[in-house]
Amino acid sequence: MATAARIYGVLLSETMDLKSYYALDFGVDAPDVCLLNPDEVTHPEEIRFAACWLPGPDAFVPYPNLEMAMSVGAGVDALLNHAGLNDNVAICRVRDPKQADLMAGYAVHEVVHFEREFTQMQRNQLAATWAPLPIGAPSDLNVTVLGNGSMGAAIVRALAAVGFSVFVACRRSPHDPIDGVTYFTGDSSVTGAVAEANVVINTLPLTAHTENVLNADLFNRLAPGAWLVQIGRGEHLVEDDLIAALESGQLAGATLDVFRQEPLPVDHAFWRDDRLRITPHIASDTMPHIVAAQVLQSARELLSGAPLSLSVNVAQGY
């Protein structure tokens, strides 16, 4: 049986081998924390926490004494919306400072790819055609970032450093605004920030307020021929509205890294649409050593009764 000097946890994911990928077999290095795969659990009543990524609908049922569920990634909507978790289970998430840098690099890459027409240059290469394209100043391109959390703020800093005209939709005014960046706050922030945008980058958390935010109304507010970079959550995007905007020319194309169903089904129309750039949820990722350290930290906080420093605000949804 468990003692006060040891805490037991379980790894829950339908899509990943979390123990192997994130090196979560602590062993002799952390004798006070025992983290098991479900098939290794012999006393489910001893399990006090879970490290998770997309747990199944019945994943939490066997563990009646669960006190904490921790996402190994930045997104927690799969936990906040999970019917198997009751209100007294604390929700935590990994906070990897390098993850925001990865996200910023991905976003800037996609903006520059659109701005400098690299897709057309690739076609020219295949046709052995030497055809320089017109070049404009980065400041001529209006780029809107939806969200100013750790990910969004890193993207804003990177875009501003390159010289783009940057607009941000956020809930409240930032503590450290960046010179030259225009911030829109409050309930109408998204509507104001996207007006006549050439590129929109979505980094919003998934909440009841933001679900389906990437819709026909938003697309129609953009400059004609705009580009979407969707790196938030799959449920932000109304897929039929995206297709309609592409067909009308209101959107020239989109970069999609997250989807309502992952992996994206092989028969999904997105795969065969050359106006789309598809990546498999890799805009950023948490580093395995950071995941291992922060899961261990949270387990030890729970064991000692200390405040959970990586907990999320359930009411806000992040």
Secondary structure, 3 states (H helix, E strand, C coil): CCCCCCEEEEEEECCCCHHHHCCCCCHHHCCCEEEECHHHCCCHHHEEEEEEECCCCCCCCCCCCCCEEEECCCCCHHHHCCCCCCCCCEEEECCCHHHHHHHHHHHHHHHHHHHCCHHHHHHHHHCCCCCCCCCCCHHHCEEEEECCCHHHHHHHHHHHHHCCEEEEEECCCCCCCCCCCEEEECCCHHHHHCCCCCEEEECCCCCCCCCCCECHHHHHHCCCCEEEEECCCHHHECHHHHHHHHHHCCEEEEEECCCCCCCCCCCCHHHHCCCEEECCCCCCCCCHHHHHHHHHHHHHHHHHCCCCCCECCCCCCC
